[in-house]
Amino acid sequence: MTDLNKPVSQSRNKTLSFWAFEKERWKKIGYFIMRKKMPDEKGDIGVFPLAWKIYKRMKGEVKKTYTHVNTYDILAGAMDGVRPYVDLLVYGALPALLTGSEKAKMVFLGFALLLAVQKILRSIFLEISTNVGFKFRDVYFNQTSIDRYKEMLDKPRAFFVINMPETISSLVHDVTRNEAQLLRNCGYILYHFFTFLVAAASLFMVSPVAMLTIVLISLIRVEYDFYWSNYFREKNNKNRMFATKVYAINRDVLRNSPLVQDGLTMSKECSLIGHRLNWVTRNEIKVMFAEAKNSLAGFCVGEIMVSLLAAFLAVADILKTGDIGRFALISGAIYYMTGSISTIRHIYLEICVKCRNTIVDTEKQLITPKAIIRKCGENELDEKNNQITLKKVEFAYPKIKDITKIEQNTDKIERGEEVLRDISLEIKKGGVTVIAGTSGQGKSTLMSIFRHYYYVTDGEILLGKENVQNLSDKVINKQIAFVDQNVHFFDNTLLYNVKYFNQNASEEEVQRVLTAVGLSKDVARFKDGVYHRIGQDGRALSGGQRQRLALARTFLTDRPIVIMDEPTTGLDQVLSFKVMKSLRQLAKMKTVILVTHNPTEIALADRVLIVQKGKIVADGEPMKLIETSDFLKKSMTKQDIISKQQLFANA
C-alpha cells in the first residue's frame, strides 16, 4: 500500500548563512557593476533591469503617460521629504512668536503658510499620480495586449509546445497585467526613494552623524530582509515539493479506487489520505509561523532601535541648542526615512519580485527557440504557379519536453525519428490526387510541410518554381486553401463564415457553393436562412453540416491549390458523391489534394499516393494500384472500385 515512507528529498544546495549569503549577493552586485556575468549565473533578469527593459519597449501614449505618473510620484515624494525641513522652520519660529513682536508673527505666519502649501502640493501631486496611474494601467494593458495578440496572430507557424489559443491568451493576459503592476510599483518605489533622499538631505543639514547612522541601520535592515526572504523562499519551495509528492500519492489512490473498493481498504486509505494532508498542513503552518515570528522580531528590533536613537538624538540636540525646530526636523526626518525604507522593502520583496518571477516564467512559455522557427522570405508567386514539387524531402519532429529550458538563441536541437524519408514527387492541376495510408504513416505531416507549417530537415519543397522557404505566410496562404478535420468557425452567421475568405462574393456565388456541397437544403430549413447564427465553432450545426460549411468556404476562396484532410467524414454516400463531383470540377483548373482512407474517395481519385513509414510506396491510378498495393487490397477489391465509379457516374 502506497504511503509516505520517506521524507521529501532536500535540495542539494544547503541554506546559506547570513554572511555567506551576503558574500554571494555582493559578489553578484560587483559582477553587475563590471557588466560581467557570473560563471554559474542562470541569467534571470533583475527587477529594475526588467522594468527598464519594459520601459524602453514602450512608445507613444503609453510612454508619455508613464513619464507623467513618475514625474508626479517624484514631486509627491519630494513634498513628503521636505516636510521635516518645513517643520524646522515652523517650530523654530515658535519661541520668537512668544515675544509678541510683529516681525516674529509675520515670520511664523509665512512659515505656517509654507507648511500649508507643502501639504496642499503633496495632496495635489498624490491625487494626480493616483489618477494618472489608473489611466496608465488601462492604457498599458490595452496597448501591450494589442501588440502581444498581434505577435501571436502574425507569428510564423512553428512547433509550439503551448499552442492552445485559450492558454496563449491567458499567458498574454498574465504577462501584461504583471508588467503594468511592476511598472506602477516601481513608481511607488521612486516616490518613497525621493522622500528618503530629501528627508536625508534635511537631516544632514542639522546632524550628518545622525543621517549616516540612520542610512546604515536602514541598509542593515534591507540586507536582513533580503536574507530571510531568500531563506523562507527556499523553505516554501521544499514544502511545495513535499506537497506535490503527497498529492501525487493521493491521486494514485483515487485512480485506483476500484482496487481500493475490491480490497476492502476504503477506511484505511481514507485515513492515510487525511494523515498525508495533515502533514502538508503542519509543514505549511510551521513555516508560516516561523516567517511571521521572524518578521515581527525584525520589525520590533528595528523600530525599537530607530525610535530610541531618534529620541536620544532629538532630546540631546534640544538640550544642547534649545531649538524646538531642530527637534522637529530630527524626529520627523528619521520617521520619514525609516518609513520610506520600510515601504520600499515591502513593495520590492512582496510585490515587485513576485511580478518579475511571473513575467519571466510566463514569457519563457511564449518564446519559440530559434532552432525551430521556420525560415521565411518575401518572394512573390504568380497565381498560375499551382504545382507542388518535393525533392528528396526528409523531416523529423523536434524532441521538446520543456520549452522553458531551451535557450532562445540556440541553433541546435535534438530531433526524433524521421517521419518523412526521401520523398520526391510532383503534383499538378488537372485531377484529384489522394494521399492514403494507415494512421501514423506521415500523411498529415506531409500536408503540413506542403504549407510550410514546418521547415524540412533536408530536401526542398517548391510551389511553382519557388522554394517555400523564400515565401511569406501571406503568399503561401494566398496560394493554398486548406480544410482540416478539426474545422473552426466564428460565433456569427453562416453567411459571415462562408464568405470569410472572400468578402466580395455575390449572393449567386454563395448559393452555388452551398448547392455544390449539399448544404442549400439545410440552409432553407433554418429560420433565418444564411443569417442563421451557428454558435461558437459551429456548435449549432451537426458534424456533417460543419464539414460541408468548411468545404463551401474553401470552394468560395478560389485559391490555386486546395488541400483537404478527410473532406467527406460524416457524410453519407449521396453527399460524398456530390462533394466529389464538385472537387473533380474544381480540379480541372486547380491542384486538388485529399488526405483520406475513405475507400470511396480513393476509388474516385485520378491519382493515389500510398504513404507507408514516411515514404511514398505506391503512386498511380486506383485500378492499377489495386494489383500491387497491399494497403488497397486490404480495404477494397477491383470490383469495389468499378462499382463505386459506376454509382458515381450515375449519381
Secondary structure, DSSP 8 states (H G I E B T S, - for coil): -----S-----SS----HHHHHHHHHHHHHHHHTT---TT------HHHHHHHHHHH--HHHHHHHHHHHHHHHHHHHHHHTHHHHHHHHHHTHHHHTTT-HHHHHHHHHHHHHHHHHHHHHHHHHHHHHHHHHHHHHHHHHHHHHHHHHHHHHS--B--SS--HHHHHHHHHHHHHHHHHHHHHHHHHHHHHHHHHHHHHHHHHH-HHHHHHHHHHHHHHHHHHHHHHHHHHHHHHHHHHHHHHHHHHHHHHHHTHHHHHHTT-HHHHHHHHHHHHHHHHHHHHHHHHHHHHHHHHHHHHHHHHHHHHHHHHHHHHHHHH--HHHHHHHHHHHHHHHHHHHHHHHIIIIIIHHHHHHHHHHHHHH---GGGB-----B---TT---EEEEEEEEEEE--S-GGGS-TT-S---EEEEEEEEEEEEE-SSSEEEEE--TTSSHHHHHHHHTTSS--SEEEEEETTEEGGGB-HHHHHHHEEEE-SS----SSBHHHHHTTT-TT--HHHHHHHHHHTT-HHHHHHSTTGGG-B--GGGTTS-HHHHHHHHHHHHHHH--SEEEEESTTTT--HHHHHHHHHHHHHHTTTSEEEEE---HHHHHT-SEEEEEETTEEEEEE-HHHHTTT-HHHHHH--HHHHHHHHHHHHH-
